Amino acid sequence: MDPIALILLILCPLAWSAFDFLRKRLAALGRATPVTLLLALVQLPVVAAWAVVDTAADAARLPAAGYWLPALGSLAVAVLGTLAFQRSVEVSELSAVVPLLSLTPVFASGLGIWLLGEVPSGRQWLGVTLVVLGVLVMGVGDCWRLRSLVQGLRREPGSGPMILAALLFATAPLFDKRALSCASMSVHATFVIAGVVLALGLWLLATHRLGELRVLLRRPRLLAAGAAVSLLAFALQLAAIQRLWVGLLETVKRATGATMALLLGALLLGETLRPPRIAAVALMVVGVAWVMT
């Protein structure tokens, strides 16, 4: 591995973890929809400028036939997945829900069986088992019986939205890969982010909730930091996937995200570093590594 690839392998997961933390901070200021809308609104001029520069350099590919259906799928996943994530960190501690994104490669494996006929190996099935066990351990209370584990997970209000986010994020590559075969990355990113802004803006307008944006606008530095870090994480990921095996990047990204959620939650958000959560994250990290092998 060359030094640049190693640096990207370290920085990209850390950037996503920092974005998770900032989204948790923003969640304390407002509900999921206005937070998601304003983050996308700050990002939009940057990706639009990228598309303009690409077009001026004759590097952009405008949407061709077959683009719009998968692009709309990408937009739907972006809207619903981001809202589900934001809602989850709004109602639960960061360390309780972000590790549940380790289910993303598990769901991706299930989709691979269903859509592509790609059956996991024995080692990968064992990894799936460890991730699912880790998810159950996240809900440990006073009893380790299976029924109590499931009930404990259900009692955490952010668990359901984060599991939904993991499922939606697992479908994103299916739509993005097809869309990017018909348009350039800058054009596709501009379409998706503009679509998020339009869809959520119309929703807030229709539900008479545009006033909720004012609370968030009182913290412009935090909002700008969230948007800047998200763009940095996205750029680092684009650079990383050109130099690294995607499975390796995804493994390190999920392992780092789960671990940093525990640390940042304890050090900066005053969350309790509970032993079951540490055990759950350890199981998930090993499980994700085996699933992605």
LUMPA-970659 format. One record per residue: residue in three letters; x, y, z of N, C-alpha, C in turn. Coordinates in steps of 0.2 Angstrom, whole numbers, plus 5000, padded with zeros to 4 digits. Each point is the difference from the previous one (the first is absolute). Last residue first. Layout:
N
ALAXYZXYZXYZ...
END
This chain:
293
THR492649515018500649964998499849974993MET498650135015500350034994500649974997VAL498849915020499550014994500350034994TRP501349995020499949934996499550004995ALA500550205012500649984997499949934997VAL498250085013500150044994500649984996GLY499749905021499549984996500150034993VAL501350085018500349934997499549984995VAL499350195011500650014996500349944997MET498149995014499950034994500650014996LEU500249925022499749954996499950034993ALA500750155016500649954998499749954996VAL498550155008500450034995500549964998ALA498749935018499650004994500450034994ALA500950015022500049934997499650004993ILE500050205011500749994998500049934997ARG498050065010500150044993500749984998PRO499449925021499649964995500250044993PRO500950105020500349944997499749964995ARG499750275003499749945003500449944997LEU500350275003500349954996499849935003THR498650245000500349955004500349954996GLU499850274993499649935000500449955004GLY500550254994499849975007499649945000LEU501150134982499350005000499749985007LEU502449994993499850074998499250015001LEU501349795005500450065002499750074999ALA498849794995500350005007500350065002GLY499349964978499450015004500250015007LEU501749964984499750075000499450015004LEU500949784999500550045003499750085000LEU498749824990500149995007500550055003ALA499750014977499450025003500049995007MET501849934987500050075002499450025003THR500249784993500450015005500050085002ALA498749934981499849975007500450015006GLY500850074978499450045002499749975007THR501849894990500250075003499450035002ALA499749804989500349995006500250065004ARG499150024978499549975005500349995007LYS501450064982499550065001499549985006VAL501649844992500350055004499550055002THR499349844985500149975006500350055005GLU499750074978499349995004500149975006LEU501950024986499850065002499350005004LEU500849804990500550025006499750075002GLY498949924982499849965006500550025006VAL500450094978499450035004499849965006TRP502550034990499449964999499450025004LEU501850194992499949945005499449964998ARG500750204988500649975002499949945004GLN498250134992500450004994500749965001ILE498450065017499749944996500449994994ALA500550195015500249935002499849944996ALA499350234995500749994999500249935002LEU497850065004500150004993500849994998GLN499450045023499849934998500149994992LEU500550215010500549955001499849934998ALA498550184997500550004995500649955002PHE498150015014499849984994500650004995ALA500350105021499949925001499949974993LEU500050245001500749975001500049925000LEU497950125001500350004993500749975000SER498950025021499749954995500350004993VAL500750165016500349935001499749954996ALA499250224998500750004997500249935002ALA497950055008500049994993500749994997GLY499750045023499749934998500049994993ALA500850215008500449955002499849934998ALA498650194998500550004995500549945001LEU498350035016499749984994500549994994LEU500750095021499949935001499749974993ARG500250235001500749975000499949935001PRO498150145001500249994993500749975000ARG497950035016500749975001500349984993ARG497850105002500450045005500749975002LEU498449904984500450054997500350055005LEU498649825006500649984998500450054997VAL497850055007500449985006500749984998ARG498450064983500350055004500449985006LEU498749854986500750014997500350065004GLU497749935004500549965003500750014998GLY498050104989500350045006500549965004LEU498849904982500650044998500350045005ARG497949854999500649995004500650044998HIS497749944990500050065004500550005005THR499549834983499849995007500050065004ALA500650014977499449975000499749985007LEU502250084997499650054998499249985000LEU501849855004499950055006499550054998TRP500549854983499749965006499950055006LEU501250074981499350004998499649975006GLY502350005002499850075000499250004999LEU501249804998499950015007499750075000ALA500549934978499549955003499950025008LEU501750124987499350014998499549965003VAL502249975006499850065002499350024998VAL501049804993499949995007499750075002GLY500749994978499449965001499850005007ALA502150084994499450054998499449975001ILE501849865003500050055006499450054998VAL500449844984499749965006500050065005PHE500950064979499349985000499749985006THR502350054999499650065000499349984999ALA501549824999500050035007499650065000HIS500349914979499649955004499950035007VAL501550114985499350014998499549965004SER502349975004499850065002499350024998MET501049794993499950005007499750075002SER499449924975500650015004499850015008ALA498549854983500250075001500650015004CYS499049794993499750044996500150075001SER500849825013500249984994499750044994LEU499650045024500650024997500349974994ALA497949935010499950074998500750034997ARG499949785009499750004994499950084997LYS501049965021500449974995499750004993ASP498850085020500650044998500449974994PHE498349875010499750064996500650044997LEU500649835015499649974994499750054995PRO501150065021500549984995499649974994ALA498750055019500250064997500549984994THR498949855017499850004993500350064996ALA500549975023500349944997499750004992PHE499350175015500750014998500349944996LEU497849985010500050054995500750014997LEU499849875019499749974995500050044994ALA500750105020500549954998499849964993ALA498550155011500550044997500549954997LEU498449915014499750024993500550034996ILE500649965022500049934996499750024993MET500050175015500649994998500149944996PRO497950065009500250054995500749984997GLY499249875019499649994994500250054994SER501050035022500249944997499749994993GLY499750185017500350014994500249944996PRO498950005022499650034994500350014994GLU500249815019500550054998499650044994ARG499149805009499950065004500450064998ARG500249794989499450034998499950065004LEU501849865005500150034994499450054998GLY499849855018500450065002500250044994GLN498749804997499650065003500450065002VAL501149814991499650034995499650065003LEU501249875015500550044996499650034994SER498949865015500150065003500550044996ARG499449794992499450045000500250075003LEU501649835000499950034994499450055000ARG501449975022499649954996499850044994TRP501450095019500349984994499549954995CYS499750215020499949934999500349994993ASP499850215010500249965006500049934998GLY500250154980499850035007500349965006VAL500550044971500149965006499850045006GLY500150054975499450015004500049965007MET501849984984499950085001499450015004VAL500549784992500350025006500050075002LEU499149924979499649985006500350025006VAL501350044981499450045000499549995006GLY501949864996500250065002499450055001LEU499649794989500149995008500250075003VAL499950004977499350005002500149995008VAL502049994989499750074999499350005003LEU501149794998500350045006499750075000THR499349854983499849985006500250045006VAL500850034978499350035001499849985007GLY502149914994500050075001499350035001LEU500149784994500250015007500150075002TRP499649954978499449985004500150015007GLN501850024986499650064999499449995004ARG501549824998500350055004499550065000GLY499449834986499949985007500350055005SER499350104976500449945002499949985008PRO498250134983500550015004500449935002VAL498650064977499949965006500650015004GLU498750124979500750005003499949975007GLY498350064982500249935001500749995003LEU498750214995500649984996500149935001LEU498250115012500050044993500649974995TRP499649915023499350014997500150024993ILE502049985013499649944999499450004996GLY501150205007500449964995499749934998LEU499150145017499850024994500349974994GLY500749955022499349974999499750024993SER502150095007500149934999499349974998ALA500050225008500350004993500149934998PHE499350045022499450014995500350004993VAL501749995016499549945001499450004995PRO501550195002500349944996499649945000THR499250185014500050024993500349944995LEU499950015025499549964996500050014993SER501250145016500449934998499649954997LEU499250215010500150004993500549944997LEU499450045023499549964997500150014992PRO501350135017500249934998499549964996VAL499350215007500550014995500349934998VAL498550045020499749984993500550004994ALA500550045025499549955000499749984993SER501650185005500349935001499549945000LEU499350234999500449994994500349925000GLU497750065013500750025000500449984994SER497450064997500449955004500750025000VAL498250124988499649975006500549955004GLU500850124981499650055003499749985007VAL501249864984500450045004499750055004SER498749884984500349965005500450035005ARG499150124982499549995005500349955005GLN501350044982500050065004499549995005PHE500249834984500650015005499950065004ALA498349964985500049955005500650015004LEU499950144982499550025005500049955006THR501449954981500350065004499550025006GLY499349834984500549985004500350055005LEU498350064984499749965005500649975005VAL500650144981499550035004499849965006ALA501549904984500350065004499550045004VAL499149824987500549985005500350055004ALA498750074981499649975005500449975006LEU501250074981499750065004499649985005SER500949834986500550035004499750065004GLY498649914984500149955006500550035005LEU499650124980499550015005500049955006ALA501549974983500250065003499450025005PRO499849814986500549995005500150065004LEU498650034982499749965004500549985006TRP500750144982499550035005499749965005TYR501749954981500250035006499550015005GLY499849914977500149955005500350035007ALA500550134977499549965001500149945006ALA501550215003499849974994499449965001PRO501250235013499649935000499849984993LEU502350145001499350015002499649945000ARG502750045005499549964995499350015003ALA502550145002499449985003499649964994ALA502150114997500149945004499349975002ASP500850224989499849944995500149935003ALA500450225010500549974998499949944996ALA498350145009500450044996500649974998THR498549875013499750024993500550054996ASP500649945022500049944996499850024993VAL499750165016500750004998500149944996VAL497950035009500150054995500750004998ALA499349855017499749984993500250054995TRP500750055022500449944997499749984993ALA498850165012500650034998500549954997ALA498149935011499850034994500650034996VAL500249915022500049944994499850034994VAL500150155018500749974999499949954994PRO498150115008500450054996500749964998LEU498449885015499850014993500550044996GLN500149965024500449954996499950024992VAL498750105018500750035000500449964995LEU497849925003500050074996500750035000ALA499649795011500050004993500050064997LEU499850015023500749974998500049994993LEU498050075008500550055000500749984999LEU498149845001499950054994500650055000THR499949845018500249974994500050054994VAL499250075021500749995000500249984993PRO497750025003500350064999500850005000THR498749805004499950024994500450074999ALA500049885021500449974995500050044993ARG499650145023499849944997500349984994GLY501250165018499450004996499949934998LEU501850075015499750064998499450004997ALA501449815006499850035006499650074999ALA501149874983499349975001499850035007LEU502150064991499550034997499349985002ARG501949895008500050065003499450044997LYS500549794991499750005007499950065003ARG501150004980499349994999499649995006LEU502350015000499750074999499349994999PHE501249805003500050045006499750074999ASP500349864981499549975005500050045006PHE501750064985499350024998499549975004ALA502249935005499950075002499350034997SER500649794993499950005008499850075002TRP500749974978499349985001499850005007ALA502350044995499650064998499249985001LEU501649845004500050055006499650064998PRO500449824984499549985005500050055006CYS501550064982499349994998499549985005LEU502450015004499750065000499250004998ILE501649814999499950025007499550065000LEU500649914979499649945004499950035008LEU501350134985499350014998499649945004ILE502350005002499750065003499350014999LEU501149824990500049995007499750065003ALA500450024977499449955001500049995008ILE501850124993499450044999499449965002PRO502249895000499850055006499450044999ASP500149764988500450065000499850055005MET499949725000499650065000500450065000
END
